[in-house]
Amino acid sequence: MRTALRAVATKIIQTQLDQHVSALLRCRRCSRMKSTPVSGGPIVSDVMIIGQAPGPREPVLLRPFAHTAGKTLFRWFEKFCGMNEATVRSRIYFAAVCRCFPGKNSSGTDRVPAPDEIRNCSSWMDNEIRILRPRLIIPVGRLAIMQFIDCPKLDKVIGRNFRVERSEHRFDLIPLPHPSGASPWHKISPGRELTKRALKLIARHPAIAALSKRERRYSGLA
């Protein structure tokens, strides 16, 4: 009986999420953005990864974290959680502070989304939290972290687990630094050690442990 009720609830959530992602992909709220929205798909999960904004390659490849930063992020997950890129993409819901590529600034680097663009996009994240009611959210990069908690410096928040409320739902928040090659923070002390601590916290979290156990079962290793 309990299994049947869980299956019905999951089906309802999947339908809601399908509708949400379909509407998200049609969004054109921000005229200064240089692409249409990027989505990782309607993955029903107890875990959300929140990025900052797509780069220039993500809209072409039609998935988040599709280039250099993604390679590092998925390497972290494989090393610490035993989940390769395909597993992470199929088991974890990907969101972002802004879903479209903001374009380049005058110096040639990716433009940071403006406050009005962040506000325009925040309703998508709020709705995702309401639908999924995740147990764990992993914000990646300072801009993503700041949507949930104060982040005066990365070394004050990386390597810690926070209990946070948003959209009338409470969840664990374990921040990660952005894995972009443009920032060496996660490669040098104290960032290297704090990033390792954060990844160990993520690997031990019950929501991630459940995903890892399911992957081992499917692969015949459990």
C-alpha positions in Angstrom: 0.0 0.0 0.0 2.8 2.4 1.0 4.7 1.6 -2.2 1.6 2.2 -4.3 1.0 5.6 -2.7 4.6 6.6 -3.2 4.3 5.7 -6.9 1.2 7.8 -7.3 2.9 10.8 -5.5 6.0 10.4 -7.7 3.8 10.4 -10.8 2.0 13.6 -9.7 5.4 15.3 -9.0 6.7 14.2 -12.4 3.6 15.6 -14.2 4.0 18.9 -12.3 7.7 19.0 -13.1 7.2 18.2 -16.8 4.8 21.2 -17.0 7.2 23.4 -15.2 10.2 22.6 -17.4 8.0 23.1 -20.5 7.0 26.5 -19.3 10.6 27.4 -18.3 11.9 26.6 -21.8 9.4 29.1 -23.3 10.5 31.9 -20.9 11.7 35.1 -22.6 11.4 37.6 -19.6 15.0 39.0 -19.9 15.7 40.9 -23.1 19.4 41.3 -22.4 20.1 37.6 -22.2 21.9 36.1 -25.2 20.2 32.7 -25.3 17.0 30.8 -24.6 16.8 28.9 -21.2 18.9 25.8 -20.6 17.5 22.9 -18.6 18.8 19.6 -17.3 15.4 18.1 -17.8 12.5 17.2 -15.5 14.4 14.9 -13.2 12.4 14.0 -10.0 15.0 14.0 -7.2 15.6 14.7 -3.6 18.7 16.6 -4.6 19.1 19.9 -6.5 22.3 21.4 -7.9 22.0 25.2 -8.4 24.5 26.7 -10.8 25.0 30.4 -11.5 24.1 30.8 -15.2 25.0 29.0 -18.5 28.1 29.9 -20.4 28.1 30.2 -24.2 28.4 26.5 -24.9 25.5 25.3 -22.7 22.8 26.7 -25.0 24.4 25.0 -28.0 24.8 21.6 -26.2 21.4 21.9 -24.5 22.5 21.0 -21.0 23.9 22.7 -17.9 27.6 22.4 -16.9 28.5 21.2 -20.4 32.1 22.5 -20.6 35.2 23.0 -18.4 33.4 23.7 -15.1 31.2 20.7 -15.7 34.1 18.3 -16.2 35.5 19.4 -12.8 32.1 19.2 -11.1 31.4 15.7 -12.4 35.0 14.5 -11.5 34.3 15.6 -8.0 31.1 13.6 -7.8 32.7 10.5 -9.3 35.6 10.7 -6.8 33.7 11.4 -3.7 30.2 10.0 -4.4 30.9 7.2 -6.8 28.5 8.7 -9.4 29.6 9.4 -12.9 28.3 12.3 -15.1 25.5 10.2 -16.7 24.3 9.1 -13.2 24.4 12.6 -11.8 22.5 14.0 -14.7 19.9 11.3 -14.6 19.4 11.4 -10.8 19.8 15.0 -9.7 17.8 18.1 -10.7 19.8 20.9 -12.2 18.7 24.5 -11.7 20.5 27.9 -11.8 20.2 31.4 -10.6 19.6 32.4 -14.2 18.8 29.9 -16.9 20.0 31.9 -20.0 23.5 32.9 -21.1 24.0 36.5 -20.0 26.6 37.3 -22.7 30.0 38.8 -22.3 31.0 42.0 -20.5 33.5 44.6 -21.9 36.5 42.6 -20.6 35.4 39.5 -22.5 34.4 37.4 -19.5 30.9 36.1 -18.9 28.6 38.9 -17.6 27.2 38.5 -14.1 23.4 38.5 -14.3 21.8 41.8 -13.2 19.6 42.0 -10.1 16.4 42.4 -12.2 17.4 39.3 -14.2 18.0 37.3 -11.0 14.6 38.4 -9.7 12.9 37.5 -13.0 14.4 34.0 -12.8 13.9 33.4 -9.0 10.3 32.3 -9.4 11.4 29.3 -11.5 13.6 28.1 -8.6 10.9 28.8 -6.0 8.5 26.6 -8.0 11.0 23.8 -8.4 11.6 23.7 -4.6 7.8 23.7 -4.0 7.4 20.8 -6.5 10.4 18.7 -5.5 10.7 19.5 -1.8 14.3 18.4 -1.9 16.3 17.1 1.1 19.5 18.6 -0.1 20.4 21.6 -2.3 24.0 22.2 -3.5 24.6 25.7 -4.7 27.7 26.0 -6.9 29.5 29.3 -6.8 29.1 32.4 -4.7 26.2 33.9 -6.8 24.2 30.7 -6.2 25.2 30.5 -2.6 24.0 34.0 -2.0 20.5 33.2 -3.0 20.2 31.2 0.2 22.7 32.5 2.8 25.1 35.3 3.3 28.5 34.6 1.8 31.0 37.3 2.7 33.8 34.9 1.8 33.8 31.4 0.5 36.0 30.1 3.3 33.1 31.1 5.7 30.6 28.8 4.1 32.4 26.0 2.1 32.8 22.8 4.1 29.6 23.4 6.1 26.1 22.1 6.1 23.3 24.7 6.7 19.7 24.2 7.5 17.8 26.6 5.2 14.2 27.5 4.4 12.9 28.8 1.1 9.5 28.5 -0.6 8.0 27.3 2.7 10.3 24.2 2.7 13.3 23.4 4.9 16.3 21.5 3.5 20.0 21.0 3.9 22.3 23.3 2.0 26.0 22.3 1.3 27.7 24.9 -0.8 30.5 24.3 -3.3 32.9 26.7 -4.9 32.5 27.2 -8.7 34.7 24.7 -10.5 35.5 27.1 -13.3 39.1 27.1 -14.5 38.9 30.9 -14.2 39.0 30.7 -10.4 41.9 28.9 -8.6 40.1 29.0 -5.2 39.3 25.3 -5.0 42.9 24.4 -6.0 44.8 26.2 -3.3 44.7 26.4 0.5 42.4 26.8 2.3 40.0 26.3 -0.6 41.3 22.9 -1.6 40.8 21.5 1.9 37.4 23.1 2.4 36.2 21.9 -1.0 37.2 18.3 0.0 35.4 18.7 3.3 32.2 19.9 1.5 32.3 17.0 -1.0 32.7 14.5 1.9 29.6 16.1 3.5 27.7 15.7 0.3 28.8 12.1 -0.1 27.6 11.3 3.4 24.3 13.0 3.1 21.4 10.5 3.2 19.9 11.9 0.0 23.1 11.3 -1.9 23.8 8.0 -0.2 20.5 6.8 -1.4 21.3 7.7 -5.0 24.7 6.1 -4.8 23.2 2.9 -3.3 20.6 2.8 -6.1 23.4 3.2 -8.7 25.3 0.3 -7.2 22.2 -1.8 -7.2 21.5 -1.1 -10.8 25.1 -1.8 -11.8 25.1 -5.1 -9.9 27.6 -4.0 -7.4 25.4 -4.0 -4.3 
